[in-house]
Amino acid sequence: MPFKKIVLMSGAIVVFILAALISWYEGGQLRGEPWEWRYTAVFSNWANEGFTNADNLWVLDHFVYAAKFEPFYPLVMAISFFFVLFLLTFWLFRGRRVVRNAILLLIASISFLACYALFDSPTIGFRLFAVLFGMAGAFSIFGMIAVKSGGSSEAKSFGKGEFS
């Protein structure tokens, strides 16, 4: 792996970790707002069969709250996650076009489903996440179409008499 890719990957991981810590801290406001637990503490409500108090709120619910009401750092976290995911996909599966395209198709499918699920949200945070997921799905599709396979392609051998 070239030095440039290592620096990009390391930087994106550091940004992800810092944004995650800040998002977790911002999401801690959920503990002081019990009227919001019904709508935002989805993981705690699911695990505790609808009964939620401040002691049994899950950490994931903090991220949901931060994404709904303080979306800047959760968006930074999601962007850096997608960046790392795309870097790893294109680096690890450089010569295996079919596998890389299958992974990109999976990312696009999940992203478009998340975009559809969040698009009609009443909060600005989830609407911004819907746009981000839609863009990630579009980038995945673009990556499948635009990037040639590493090594050989049909266009390189065209005109050398191999197709005639």
C-alpha positions in Angstrom: 0.0 0.0 0.0 1.5 3.3 -1.0 2.4 5.9 1.6 -0.3 8.3 0.3 -3.1 5.7 0.9 -1.8 4.9 4.3 -1.9 8.6 5.3 -5.4 9.0 3.8 -6.6 5.8 5.6 -5.1 6.8 8.9 -6.4 10.4 8.7 -9.9 9.1 7.9 -9.8 6.7 10.9 -8.7 9.4 13.2 -11.4 11.7 12.0 -14.0 8.9 12.4 -12.9 8.2 16.0 -12.9 11.9 17.0 -16.3 12.5 15.4 -17.7 9.4 17.1 -16.5 10.6 20.5 -18.0 14.1 20.0 -21.2 12.6 18.7 -21.5 10.3 21.7 -21.0 13.3 24.0 -23.6 15.4 22.1 -26.0 12.5 22.2 -25.7 12.3 26.0 -28.2 15.1 26.1 -30.8 12.3 25.5 -30.5 11.2 29.2 -32.0 14.5 30.3 -34.9 14.5 27.9 -37.3 11.7 28.9 -40.0 13.0 26.5 -37.7 12.1 23.6 -37.0 8.5 24.7 -40.1 7.2 23.0 -39.1 8.5 19.6 -35.3 8.5 19.7 -34.2 5.7 22.0 -35.2 3.0 19.5 -32.6 0.5 20.5 -33.3 0.8 24.2 -37.1 0.6 23.6 -36.5 -2.5 21.4 -34.3 -4.3 24.0 -36.3 -3.4 27.0 -39.8 -4.0 25.4 -40.8 -0.3 25.5 -39.7 0.5 29.1 -36.8 2.9 29.1 -35.2 5.0 31.8 -31.9 6.9 31.9 -30.0 3.9 33.4 -30.8 1.5 30.5 -30.3 3.8 27.5 -28.0 2.2 25.0 -25.0 4.0 23.6 -26.4 3.6 20.1 -29.3 5.8 21.1 -26.9 8.6 21.9 -25.8 8.5 18.3 -29.4 8.5 17.0 -30.1 11.5 19.2 -27.0 13.3 17.9 -27.9 12.5 14.3 -31.4 13.8 14.7 -30.7 17.1 16.5 -26.9 17.8 16.3 -26.0 16.3 12.9 -22.7 17.9 12.1 -20.4 15.4 13.9 -22.5 12.3 13.1 -22.3 13.4 9.4 -18.5 13.8 9.6 -18.4 10.3 11.2 -20.5 8.8 8.5 -18.5 10.5 5.7 -15.2 9.3 7.1 -16.7 5.8 7.5 -17.8 5.8 3.8 -14.4 7.1 2.8 -12.6 4.3 4.7 -15.0 1.7 3.2 -14.5 2.9 -0.3 -10.7 3.1 0.1 -10.6 -0.4 1.5 -12.9 -1.8 -1.3 -10.8 -0.3 -4.1 -7.5 -1.2 -2.5 -8.3 -4.8 -1.4 -10.2 -5.8 -4.5 -8.1 -3.9 -7.1 -7.7 -6.8 -9.5 -11.0 -8.6 -8.8 -13.6 -6.5 -10.5 -16.5 -8.8 -9.9 -16.0 -9.0 -6.2 -15.4 -5.2 -6.0 -18.6 -4.5 -8.0 -20.6 -6.9 -5.8 -19.4 -5.1 -2.6 -20.2 -1.7 -4.2 -23.6 -3.0 -5.2 -24.3 -4.1 -1.7 -23.1 -0.7 -0.4 -25.4 1.1 -2.9 -28.4 -1.1 -2.0 -28.0 -0.5 1.7 -27.4 3.2 1.2 -30.5 3.7 -1.0 -32.6 1.7 1.5 -31.4 4.0 4.3 -32.0 7.0 2.1 -35.6 5.9 1.5 -36.2 5.2 5.2 -34.9 8.6 6.4 -36.1 10.8 3.6 -39.5 11.8 5.1 -38.1 12.5 8.6 -39.3 15.6 10.3 -35.9 16.4 11.7 -33.2 18.1 9.6 -30.5 15.7 10.8 -32.2 12.6 9.3 -33.0 14.5 6.1 -29.3 15.3 5.8 -28.4 11.7 6.4 -30.9 10.7 3.7 -29.0 12.9 1.3 -25.7 11.5 2.4 -26.9 7.9 2.0 -28.2 8.8 -1.5 -24.9 10.3 -2.5 -23.0 7.3 -1.1 -25.2 5.0 -3.2 -24.7 7.1 -6.3 -20.9 7.1 -5.7 -21.0 3.3 -5.3 -22.9 3.0 -8.6 -20.4 5.4 -10.3 -17.5 3.4 -8.9 -18.9 0.2 -10.4 -19.4 1.9 -13.8 -16.4 4.2 -14.2 -13.4 2.4 -12.7 -11.7 -0.1 -14.9 -10.3 -3.3 -13.7 -6.7 -3.0 -12.6 -4.2 -4.7 -15.0 -5.9 -5.5 -18.3 -9.0 -4.2 -20.0 -10.7 -4.8 -23.3 -9.9 -1.2 -24.4 -6.2 -1.7 -24.0 -6.1 -4.7 -26.4 -8.5 -3.1 -28.9 -6.7 -2.4 -32.2 -4.0 -5.0 -31.6 -5.8 -7.6 -33.7 -7.2 -9.6 -30.9 -10.9 -8.9 -31.7 -10.6 -9.5 -35.5 
